[in-house]
Amino acid sequence: MISYGQFCPVAKAMELLDERWTILIVREMLLGSRHFNELRRGVPKMSPALLTKRLRSLERAGVIRRSQVGGRSVYTLTTMGQELEPVVDALSAWGIRWIGELGDADLDPHLLLWDMRRTIPVERWPRRRTVVQFVFSDVVGKARSWWLVVSGDEAQVCDFDPGYELDATVTTDLRTLTEIWRGDTDWRLALRENLVEIHAAAEIARDLPSWIGQGLTAEIPRPA
């Protein structure tokens, strides 16, 4: 860590936290990621080597704890790390309120579907296995199609066809679904303006927006 050479507690905290990706790793752990591969899915543009380095730094600093369970490393936040939750929440609220513009480089289907998987309201979904395909009309290659599988209280996201019968297909562009999820727009407006198409039986097409919902930032009020 590079020292700011100041006694100010903000400076001392940022000597640890302002290294690239560090606060995003903490964000992922606050959202429930415990294993290396889970963390990787939450920071898909971060190299595995750098993730390993940052985890070691956070462990040395006392922010996280690493243990072995069934031969796998499990990472958990210590009391010190858990106290960062209001800091991360405040940064999220500030960012969505004041730095809302998204560039093309900010759009990432891997992170979007991963975030949707862990926060969709599964209690609203049918109790049977339900499969929804997402097709991004503006994405080329393998990342164009994704599948969200909800069974009971568990949701899984696949970047390959899981082989189950589809209940619905959602066709849109990556920016539109990202903006819906962030709360920059909503399902009703996007459907009315034909920015999203839902191909499904009428009852499922009607209910699907409420099944998926929106992300945690959607409830944050924006400046007038």
Residue, then its C-alpha position, 0 to 999 in steps of 0.5 A: m500500500i502507498s501511504y498518503g503521509q497523513f494522520c487523517p483517518v480518511a487518508k489512512a482508510m483509503e491507503l487500503l481501500d482505494e487500490r483498484w478493485t478492492i472496494l468492489i471485492v468488499r461489495e461482492m462479499l457483502l452481497g454474499s460471495r464466499h468463494f473465489n469463483e463467485l467473486r470472479r463472477g462479480v468482477p469479471k474484468m479482473s484477472p484471477a492473479l490480481l484478485t488473489k493479490r487483493l484478497r491477500s491484502l485484505e486478509r493481511a489488513g484484517v478485513i476478511r478471513r480465509s478458511q478451508v471448508g471441504g478442501r475449498s477456500v472460503y472468504t468471509l468478512t470480519t467485524m472490521g470488514q462488515e463495518l464497511e457495509p454502510v460505506v459501500d451502500a453510501l457509495s452506491a447511492w451517491g453513484i446512482r444519484w450523481i454519476g448515472e451516465l453509462g458508457d458502452a464499456d460499462l455494459d457487461p452481460h456477465l455482471l448483469l445476469w450475475d447480479m440479477r441471479r442473486t437478488i431477483p425475488v424468487e418467492r414471486w416465481p412459480r414453485r416449479r422449475t422456470v426457465v427464461q432466456f435473455v437474448f441481447s440483440d446488440v451483443v455478438g458471440k457467446a455472450r448474446s444469450w443467457w438462461l435464468v433457471v429458478s427452481g424453488d428458492e434457488a436461482q441459477v444463471c447459465d451462459f449455455d443452454p441448460g437443456y430445459e424447456l423454455d417458459a419465456t424469452v426476453t429480447t432486448d439490447l444490453r443497455t436497456l436491460t441494464e437501465i431497467w435493472r439499475g432503475d434508470t427506467d422501468w419495465r412498463l416504459a421499456l415494453r411500451e416503447n418496444l425496447v423489450e419483447i417478451h415471448a411467452a404465454a400471455e399469463i407469463a408475459r404479464d407476470l414476468p416483469s414482476w418476477i424479475g423486478q429491479g436491482l437494489t439501486a432502483e429504489i434510490p431517489r434520483p435528483a430532480 
